[in-house]
Structure formats: structure tokens, C-alpha cells
Amino acid sequence: MSTEVAAAGSHAGHKTRTGLMDWLTTTDHKKIGIMYIFFAIFNVWIGGILAGMIRRQLVDAHSTFLGPVAFNQVMTMHATIMIFLAAMPALAGFGNFLVPLMIGARDMAFPKVNAFSFWLLIPGALVLYASVLVPGGPSAGGWWSYPPLSSAQFMAGAGEDMWIVALIILGISSVLGAINFLVTIIDMRAPGMSWGKVPLFVWAWLVTAWMLLLSLPVFTGALAMLFSDRVLGTGFFRPALNGDPLLYQHLFWFFGHPEVYIVVIPIFGTLSHIIPAFSEKKVFGYKGMVASIWVIGFFGFMVWAHHMFTAGIDPDQRVFFSIASMCISVPTGIKIWSWLASMWGGSIRFTTPMKFCLGIIGIFTLGGFGGLMLAQVPFDVQVHNTYFVVGHFHLIFVGATVMGLMASTYYWFPKMFGRLLSEKLGTWVFWLFSIGVIGVFVPMHLVGLLGMARRVAYYRPEFVGINRFISFMYLGMLFAGILFTYDVVRTLLRPANATEPDPWGVNEVQESLEWTIPSPPPAYNFEEIPVIK
């Protein structure tokens, strides 16, 4: 793909604001993307500290650090924060910043809606955090809030109601953002950018936006019905009023399992840029990569009930969802094969982003084997609600999404700020975090196989040794997070050192439009709209 300049005219000037007011009132997709990312960094530290509290409680079999009620609240808040206030905003941040640049647009399709989507996160986060401070804060229901545990009979007080309202607000934000991504990608590509020339990162976001648009309204409806049961006395999920608690589980997991791919597919797009760039080769099998993204997105909606194998669903349904869960490994395997083939015979540069991508391939593949095991009904019944499931989910979520966000930060940081992060510190961050991820979540599979239940504040004494090892390995992830945050802050305070358009020297291979403009990009992105040929 090559570009030439079209006579599209220069970008009209905006009313200029400076300082804090500029950030508070901006509709520039780049600044909104950066605010998403720093909002996520703030919340990932809160969620990470809560994870540390969980690991401190589990150092001993009968620790008094947290009581059972506080432990359940910490567990619920940790999961909710990490998914809705950390992972999804961080991914939206990179999507907001990069998608218009990659398709040759000057902004998102609806700039004001884009800003509104971000600022909705603030009241959503405030209501969520406040839910812990009132009597009856979210606890027994977990981050999924299954009834009857989340019903008013079991959880009196406003805490659970506030948790529900917070997630509805955050869901509205994501749906508005998804619509914006869809319209931007479909209607605002540069002249000559046919679908066969769309960057894989943009393809990943197109599929992600469709998944958000189709799944989040279902979850929002389930939350609204749960809120109605609690506050208005309706009976959607109350057996005494001819309701069905299993209905909530179906509605929740119709969102909950696609959510796994919503937070992973954008990372697939990231790897599809970084790996070829630092292998000095074009990506292997572009069409196959695009097709596999769509197939993963499709099957993501076909497997939700494998979370319900122990809920008494029909045996024929068990068979269908078991087969569908195994089938989703095929397009995932295609992607891994394409990344490996993109490196084969290449001249690999082991930069920090490349190291993270290689680590992701290994850890994600390891976590995928756990998913294949859980797709087998007899095995799933045995390990359901144990730490095997916790270990599998976190090996995928942390080993792919969080490490992918770190790779994205190291790779696109110079494009955002005109500054390169430290390669030396980045190597330390990579090794500490990777070893920590493996040391924390792989042993969880083992302790789950041995029978340790999830979401328990106290456990049998024979599990003390392995839990202490897990808690110790958590420190590696903690130190990696500290070094990463220090490097980001330190680099931002230093003079710019990478203002050229392509500081990595990758665009000759990558041919992606963001590397053709200055770093950081000007407010109007492109002086003249590029034409692709």
C-alpha cells in the first residue's frame, strides 16, 4: 500500500483552548484516547491493590486480614474494576487514538459523542466506588451478580443497586463508543482504502465494535430486570413469582463470554502490527487473519452456556456448546500460525514491544489449552467453581489483554507523545511481569484440580504452601507495574526524543498511515487527506 496526497484542502482551524480547559472540552480523538488510557492506568492500580489484598488474605488458611464479607466485596470490586474501568477503557483509548489515523480520517465520525462516551465513565466509576461505602455493598452476588444471591432478600441495602446502576452507565458509554467506531470505519476510510487494504488493527476494532453493540444491550437489559426485581418487586428472576434465575445466567453469559473476546480481539490486532514490523516482513496470510477475526467474533456468541454446564441445562445443549467451544480454537490457531509464519525467516528485532508479543503467544497458547479442557463437559463439571477456572481466565485475560496493552504502550507511545520509553526498563518490566503471570496463574490450575473452591476467604490447610507461592509471585507483577508506571511518568517529564514520523523505522514494511505523519500527530491529523493506491 502506498499513499499520495489528494487535493482535499487544509483542515479548518478549531477554537483554541489551552491547559486544563483544552482537555476538559476537547473532541479531538487523540486526546480522548489518551484520557481513556490514563483513566485506565489509575483504575488498574486500584484493581491491582485489591488483588494484593486478596492474595494477602489467602497467605494463610484462616487469615484474619479480611473477614468473609469484606473478602467478597474486594473480590467483586476487583473483577468489576479490572474489566469495566481498566481493560475496556484502555482498549478504547488505543482504538480512539489509532483507528482514525490508520484509515486516513481527521477524527471519529461523531466527535462530541466520542467525548460524551468518555465522560460517562466518570459518573459510572464514582457510583461503582460509592457502592462499597453504603450498607449492603456488592458482595455475595460476585461480579456477575447471580440471583438469588443478588436479590433484595439476600442483599438488602443500596450497595447492590448502585453497582447495577454503575454498570448500566458504563454499558451505555461502551455502546455509544461502538456505534462511533462502526460508522468511522465503514464511512470514513481514505479514498482508495478498500476493505482489502484496511489494517488488521482496524479490522479487529470493527469486529469488536459489532460484538459490543450486540452483547452489551442484552446485559443492560438483564441488569435493568434485576434492578426492577430488587426495587420494584417484579419477578423476572424470582421463582416465587414464576421467574427463573437461570434466565439471568443466560442473559449475563450472552454478554460475559463475548466480553472475553471483546478484550482480546483488539490485542490480536496489535500483535498483527508489531510482529511483522519487527520481523521486517509483511504479515502472513492477511485474508486468513481477517477471516479468523470474524469467525472468532461469530463463535464468541455461540458458546456462552459452557459456563452453565452444572446449571441443569439440557444434555443436548451441553453437547452443542461443548463442540462450539472447541471449534473456536481453530480460528485462534490460524492467528497464532500466521504470527509465527510472519516471523519465520525474518530479521527479528527484539524490542520491548516484540518481547511482549512473543510472551503473549506463549502464555495465550498455554491458557488456550485450559479452555479446551473446560470445553469437555465431564471435566468442566469436576472443576467448575474451582481455582482452575480462575487460573484459566486470568492466564488469558492478564497474559493476553494486559500484556498486549503494555506492548501497545511501548510501540505507540512515541507516536502519542514523541518520546520513546526505556528499552532497559521495558526489558525488566517484561521479564518480571511474564514470570509473575506464569507463577501466579499456572499454580491456580493445580490447586483447582486439587479441589480448592474459588471466592473463599478460608480454605483447607493442605493448600497453604501453594497459595503462599502464588502470593509471592504476585510481587513480580506488582514490581513490574511500578517500573512501568515510573517509566511512563519519567518519560513524559523528559524532552521529546522521537518526533520524526517513524521512530521505529517500521513503515517500509508496515505501510500504516500513522507512521507517515509527525509524532505526536497535529490536531488535524493529515494536512491533506491521503489517497491509497
DARA-V611326 format. One line per field, one symbol per residue. ss: DSSP state (A for helix, B for strand, O for the rest). A space follows every 50 residues. Layout:
ss->???
This chain:
ss->OOBBBOOOOOOOOOOOOOAAAAAAAOOOAAAAAAAAAAAAAAAAAAAAAA AAAAAAAOOOOOOOOOOAAAAAAAAAAAAAAAAAAAAAAAAAAAAAAAAA AAAOOOOOOOAAAAAAAAAAAAAAAAAAAAOOOOOOOOOOOOOOOOOOOO OOOOOOOOAAAAAAAAAAAAAAAAAAAAAAAAAAAAAOOOOOOOAAAOOA AAAAAAAAAAAAAAAAAAAAAAAAAAAAAAAOOOOOOOAAAOOOAAAAAA AAAAAAAAAAAAAAAAAAAAAAAAAAAAAOOOOOOAAAAAAAAAAAAAAO OOOAAAAAOOOOOOAAAAAAAAAAAAAAAAAAAAAAAAAAAAAOOOOOOO OAAAAAAAAAAAAAAAAAAAAAAAOOAAAAAAAOOBAAAAAAAAAAAAAA AAAAAAAAAAAAAAAAAOOOOOAAAAAAAAAAAAAAAAAAAAAAAAAAAO OOBOOOOOOOAAAAAAAAAAAAAAAAAAAAAAAAAAAAAAAAOOOOOOOO OOOOOOAAAAOOAAAAOOOOOOOOOOOOOBBBO
